[in-house]
Amino acid sequence: MEYDERLARFRQGHLNPFNKAEDEPRGDKDLLHNEMKPDSFKSEPRFHPTDRVMDLGLAEDHFSRPVGSFIASDIEHLKQAIEDCKRLILELPEHSEKQKDTVVKLIHLRLKLQELKDPDEDEPNMRVLLEHRFYKEKSKSVKQTCDKCSAIIWGLIQTWYTCTGCSYRCHSKCLNTITKPCVRSKVSHQSEYELNICPESGLDSQDYRCAECRAPVSLRGIPNEARQCDYTGQYYCSNCHWNDMAVIPARVIHNWEFESRKVCRSSMRYLSLMMSRPVLKLKEINPLLFNFVEELVEIRKLRQDVLLMKPYFITCKEAMEARLLLQLQERQHFVENDEMYSLQDLIDISSGRLSSSLTEIHTTFAKHIKLDCERCQAKGFVCELCKEGDVLFPFDSHTSVCHDCSAVFHRDCYYDNSTTCPKCARMSERKQPVVPLVSRE
């Protein structure tokens, strides 16, 4: 086959760089400096008779065979052809067209060798390991990184899987070697945060090993760099800790600090899955936070008003048809209580995003009850103390609500400790036993 025809065939595939740590010899720059000859920079390289075999870095045309017809010796031939290409690249003039073409062929040979090493025939579409539910990926163009070996996943030639629960990705060849259980199962069984700020116990307590895969680690980076996770306080190796950044819940609750910190991969996934879960009861964890953060007081008042509006909506046909409460479907806990917060709630409160959106929803709800719906208007109250003014609703800012009977009064008219509620007085009179009248004869 002619050179131009083979070159055209090689260029039809996708060209991707390979992992230098696996495919390049150590100290390539020094090797290139030592082995390049002075006369190799001429327009034409100097060839020996034996160099004819590796003219294109190929001892034979490996790409002319049908798929599946390779035998064991083909892998050895490809390895030899790759080594021949490497040597030829070092001998050819730098930046010459022939050197560039040889690099192209070297990449194609590596791709073909990788394909032979990682065949994807008969790979199952779904695997269950350590509570992961792995599904085979069909995307070929997206470049991902294997969470097990930290190498790039080339979807064009390699089979890879993704866990539908925690998005853990790995090569098919790495599936049987994973040691990390699915983080979603931990979220389901243990929906709570570590609320101590970076609870470090020391590398010696881990026996100088990674807290997850138990690989040897050291603060000096020998044999592996020890990286601390700011969420767990433990140390991890570089395969388990990629310097991912995340907001730490403990720092938010105790210091109202939202700066992202470095966390390990498992903590990053756990925090991501827990982000929208309402598991933080601020009133118990840190009640003093409401004294220092005005936005929290504002949000708490708006949430209390929403809970007071909820009985109007669940008994109103128009509100049910309009699905007004679904405006809070992304924060379902807002229509259930006013105490629980998610980490995403606190982040949005800090940025001001939650205050603006919740105020807008609050205005829409109040407009329906007080202006748009006659049924909801009829459920309003008249202040029984002064018997003046407009119809009152429990979520109005100038009203007070009796804790016993939920009657609504003007705030200036009703005081919880000194004013007797007329409705409660009537109800207590009705509960008194009736004394029968004695007839006189």
N, C-alpha and C positions, 0 to 999 in steps of 0.2 A: 504494500500500500504506500502511496506517495506521501511525502511529508505534509503537503498542504491539505490533503484529504484527512489525514489523521489529526492535524491541528484543528481543522474545522469541527471534527467530531468531538474532540476534547473540550472545545469551547461551548458546546451545546448545553452542558450541565451548569448547575449553580456552583459558584466558586466561593468557598468559605474558608476563613482562616482556621487553623487548628490550635489546640492547646499547646502553647510553646513548651510548657513544662513536660509534656508527654512526647512531643514529636521532634523537637529540635535538640541537637546535642548540646551539652553543657559547655559554655564558653565559645559560642559560635564566632564572636567577634575576634577573639584571639586566634581561633583556628583559621579564620579567613585571612587574618594578617600574616600568619606563619606560612600558609600553604599557597598563597597567591604568588606567582612567579613574575619577575619583571617583564618578561616578554608576553605575558598573558593579557596585557592591556593593549596589544596590537589589534588591528582591525579583524584579524582572523586568529582563533586560538590554535595552539600547537597540539596536535593529536598524535597519539601513538597507535600502532596497529590494533592494539586491543581495545582502543576507545571506540572503534567502529560499532561495537555491540551496544554501547550505551549512548548512541548518538542522540536519541530522543529520550533517554532515561527509561527505555523499554527494551527488554530482551525479546519480547514478542507482543503481539497485539492482543492484550487481555480484554479489550472492550468489544472485540468482534464475536465473542461467544455468546450464545443465548443465556438468559438469566437462569440460574439453577444448574448450569453445567460445569461449575467450578469443582475442582477436586482439591484434596489436601495440599498437593504440591503447588497449586496456584497461589496460595498464601505465601509460601516461601519465595516463589518467583516475584510476587509483588513486593515483598520486603527487599529482595535483591535489587529490583528495579528502582525502588525508592532510594536506596543507598547510592546507586549509580547516578541517579538524578542529583542528589546532594553533592556528590563529588564534582559532577559536571558543572553545576551552578557556581561552585567555588573557582573553577578553572576558566570559566567564560568571562569576558570583559564586563565590568559593572555597567548596569543600565543599558546594555545592548539588547537588541530585539531578540536575539537567540537566547539570552539569559532569561528574559521575561517569558518567552514561550516555554522554556524548560521549567520555570517556576509553575506555570499553568499546568503542565503535565504532572509535576510533583503533587500538586493539590488534588488533581483527579485520581492519581494513584492512591493517595491517602484516603480519599473518600471511598474508593472501591475496596480498599483493605478494611476500612471500618465497617463497610456494609457486609463483608464476608464474616467479620468477627461478631457482628450483632444482627443476625438474620431475624426478620420479623414474621416469618411464617408460623402459623399455628399459635400466635399469641392470643390469650383470652381477652375478651373485651372488658371483663370486670374481675377484679381481685379484691379479696377482703383480708387485710393483715393488720393486726394490732388495732382493731376497731376502725381502721381506715377503709373507705370504700373507693378503691382505685378504678378509674375508667380509662380505657385507652383513648388517647387524644388523636384526633384526625387532622388537626391543623399541621401543615408542613412549612408554612412561611414564618411563623412566630418563633423568635429565638428566646428560649427560656434557660434557666440555670437549674441543674439538678440539686435538690436539697440534701442529698446524701453524699455525693462525691464532689460537689461544688464545681463541676465541669459544665460546659455549655451543652445544651441539648440541641442537636441538629435534627429538626423534625423532618428534613428531607430524606435522611437515610437511617434515622434511629427511631425506635419505638419508645414511647414514653407515656407515663400515666399521671393522672391528677386525682387527688382525693376530693370528692365532692363536699366533704365536711369542712376541711381546714385548708384546702388548696395546696396541699403538700405535693410537690412535683418530683419525679425521679425517672431515671432510665429504667427500662424493663430489666436490664441486667442488675440494677441496684435494688430491686424490689425485695428480694429475699435477704438482704443485709440491713434493712432499716431497723432502727431500735427505738424510734420516737413513736409513741402511741398518738392516736388522733386527738388533737386539742379540743375538738367539738365535744367529744365524750367527757372531757374534763369540765367543760362549760356546763354540760347537762347535769353532771354529778356534783359539781362544786362551783356554784354561781356566786362567788364572793372574791373580793380583791384582797391582796396583801396590803394592809393599811399601815405598815411600818415603813419609814423612809429608808430604802436601801439597807435591809437587815443583813449586813455583812457579818460573817462568822469566821472569815479567814481562810486562806488557801490551804493551810495545814489541816483544817477540819475536813477538807475534801481529799486528803491524802495526796495532794498535788496532782489531782486528776480532774478532768472535765466533769462537771456536775451532771452531764447528760450521757455522753458516750464513754466516759471513763478513760479517755486518752490522756497520757501524761502531758501536763502543762506546767509552765513556769513563768514567773514575772519577768525573767530575763529573755524569754522567747526561745529557750532551748529545753527540750526539742520542739516545743510548740508554745506560741504566745498565749498567755492567760488573759482573757478579756472578761471584764466584770459586767454583769447585767444589773442595771440600776433598779429594776423591778424586784428581782429575787435576791439581789445582793451576792449571788454565787458567781463563780468563775467558770468560763467555758473555753473550749478550743476554737480555733478559727473556722472549723467546719460547722460548728453549732452556733457560733456568734458571728454574724456578718456586719456588725456595727449598724444595725437597723435603728431608726430613731422612733420614739413613741412618747406620748404624754403619760406621766406616771400618776396614777390615781392618788396615792398617798401624799404626794407633793401638792396636788390640787386641793385636797381636803384640809390639810394642815397648814399650808403656806399660801394657798391660792396662787400657785405657780404653775404655768402652762408651758414652760420650756421643754422641748423634746430632749430625751436622754437616750443613751445607747442601751439597747436591750438585745437579748439573744433571740434566735429565730422562734423558738417555742413561745417565749413571752410575747413577742410581737404578734404572733397569730392569736394567742389567748386574749390579749388586750383588744385586738381588732374584732374578735367575735363577741367580746363583752361590752364593746363600746356603746351599744344602744340598749343594753339591759338595765332596767331600773332597780339596782341593788344597793344604792347608797341612801341610807336614812340619815341625812345630815343633822337632824334634830338630836339624834342620839350620839353620832360619831363626833361631831364638833358643833354644838349649838352656838358657840361664840362667833361662828363665822357670819351669822346673820347680823351681828353688831358692827361688823367691819365692811361688809359688802352690801351696799345699798341695792344693787341689782337683784340680789337674792330676795330681799324683802318685797320688791316690786313683783317679781315673778310669783312668789308665794301668794300675794294678794290676788293676782290675776287667776291663779289656779283655784283658789278658794271661791272666787266668783263663778268660774266655770262649773264647779261642783254644785253651786246653788242654782245655776241655770239648767243643769241636767234634768231635774224633775219636770221642768216645763217641756222639754223636748221629747222625753219618752212618753208623754201623755198627749202630745200634739200631733195630729195626723199630718198636717202640712210640714212640720219639721221633720217627721219621719220620712215623708216622701222626698223632701229636699236633701235628706241625709246630711244634716248640718253637723252632727257630731263626727262624721267621717273626715271633717277638716283636720281633726287631731288624730287621725289613724296612725301617723308615724310616731306619735307619742301617746299611745293608748293609755298609759298610766296617768295621764293628766285628767282623764275623766273617771278615774277610779279612786285616787287619793291625792293629797297635796304634800305628802311627806317624802316619797321616794323619788330619787333622781338617778339618771344615768350619767356616765362620764361625758357622753355627747351633749347632754343638757348643760352641764357645767361649762364645757368648752364654748357652746353657743351663747351662754349667758355672759361669759367674759368678753366675747367678741361683739355683743349687742345684737346678734342676729335673732336670738330667741325672743328678746323683749319686743322687737318690732313686729315679728310674725304673730306672737301671742296677743299683742294689743290689737292687731287687725282682726284676728278671729274673735276676740272679746267684743269688739265693736259690732261685728256682724251678728253675733248671738244676741246682744242687747237690742239691736235694731229690730230683729224679728219679734222679740218678746214685747217690746214697748210700743212699736209703731206698726209693724206689718201684720201681725196676727191678732185678731179680735179675741180668739179663745184664750191666748196667753195673757192678753191685757185684762181679761175678766178675772184672772187669778191674782191680781194685784191686791194691795192692802191700803186701807185708810187708817191714818194714825188715830187711834181711839182716845188718845190723851188730849190732843188739841183739836181733832176733828176738822182740820183745815189742810189746805195744800193739795198737791196732785196725788195720783195713785202711786203708791210706794212698792218697791220690789227689794228683796233681800240683798241683792248685789249692788244697789245704789250706794254711792260713797257717803251720802249724808244720812244714812239710816242705821238703826240698831235693831238687832234681832233677839227676841227672847229665847234663851237656850232651852227652856222647857216646852213651850208650845209653838215656837218658830213664828210668832206674830211679829210684824214689822212696825216700827215707830220711827218718828224723827229722832235723830241723835240728840238734839237739844231737849227733847221731851222725856226721853227714857234713859235712865241710868241703871245699870245692872244691880247695884247694891241698894239704892235708895228708893227706887220707883217700883210700885206694885203693878204687875201686868194685869190689865182688866180681863183679858181672856182667861188667864190662869185663875183669877178670882171667881169667875163664873163657873169654870169647870170644877173648882173645889166645892162650890156651893151645891152643884148638882150631885156630887158624890156623897154629901151628907145624908144620913138616913132620915126618912120622912117620919115624923111623929104623928101617930094617928090621933084624930080628934075624939075627945070623950064627950058623949052626949049627956045633957042635963035633964033629969026627969024628977 
